[in-house]
Amino acid sequence: MHYICEVEHASMYKLRLVFEDGSARVVDLEDHLDGEVFAPLRDLRLFQTARLNRDLDTVVWENGADMSPDFLYEIGVPVDSAEQRALCVAEGDAQYGGKKKK
């Protein structure tokens, strides 16, 4: 049985998750957002409220939706260390000319 240690919104309907075994996986939930509980998550503002619930050890959203960590592990695409670093650089604040924008 798996559990989630970290949750981060990656893009659109994708989350980057870190599991108890130290592996990082990106899950694309776009095709899994249907039914009474999950369909409202198609609203990106609501989807982006994804956070870790430490009592459940999984992802939860403001509308009360949550998903099985085992399901998320199964559908997740492993992210290796190089990809993790590239993702952090690509999503980080760019600084040009050594000066930070104010």
N, C-alpha and C positions, 0 to 999 in steps of 0.2 A: 504494500500500500504506500502510495506517495503522498507527500504534502508539500505545499508551496511556502517558500521562505521570503520571496521578493516578487513584487508585481510592478510592472512599468508599462505604460501605454506606449506602443511603438509607432503605430500609424493606423489610420482608418479603423478597421476592426481587428487589429493585431495587438497582442500583448506579448511582452517579453517576460518570461517567468523563470525564476530560479527555484529549483527543487532541492529537497533534503539531501540528495546525493551529490549536490554541487553542480549539476548540469543546468545549463541555460537553454531554454527552448522558446521559440516564437510560435505562438498559436494564432491562426487566422480563424476568427469565429464568424465571419460573414455568412457562411452557409449554415450556421447552427443557431441563428437568431430567429427562431420561430416559436409559435405558441404564445399562450397568454402571458407568461413570465418573461420570456426572452425577446419577443418581438419589439417591445418598447426600447430595447437596447439598440435598435437600428438608428435611433436618434443619437448622433455622434456625441452630443453634449452629455447625454446620459451614459453612453458607453464609456466615455472618458472618466467617469467617476469610479472606475474599477480600482479596488484597493484590497489589500490583504486583511483578512479577518483572522487574527491569531488564535481565536477560540476554535474556529473551524479549519484553520490551516489551508484556506483556499481563497479564491477571488470572490468578492461580493460587490454588488452595485447598490446605488442609493435606492433603487426600487425593490430591494430585497432579494433579487436574483443572485444565485451562486451556482457554481459548477463543480463537479467532482474533480479533484486533483488528478485522479487516475485517468479520467477521460482527457483532461488537458494534456497530460504527459503523453498519452497515446497519439493524439493528433498534432502534438508539437513537433516542430522541426528543430533538431539540435543546432545550436550556435556554437562554433568553436571559438577559441580565445581570440584569434585574429579577426574574425567577424565581429565579435563583441567590441573590440577596440575600434574597428572601423565604424561601427554603429555609433559609438560614443562620440567619435570625432565628427561624423557627418551630422549628428543632431546637436552638437555643442554650439555655443555662441562663437561665431567667426570673428576674428580680430585681424584687421589688415593694417599694415604699416606700423605695427607695434603700438597703436593707440586704441584705447577702448572707447567706443561710442558712449556718449552720455544721454 
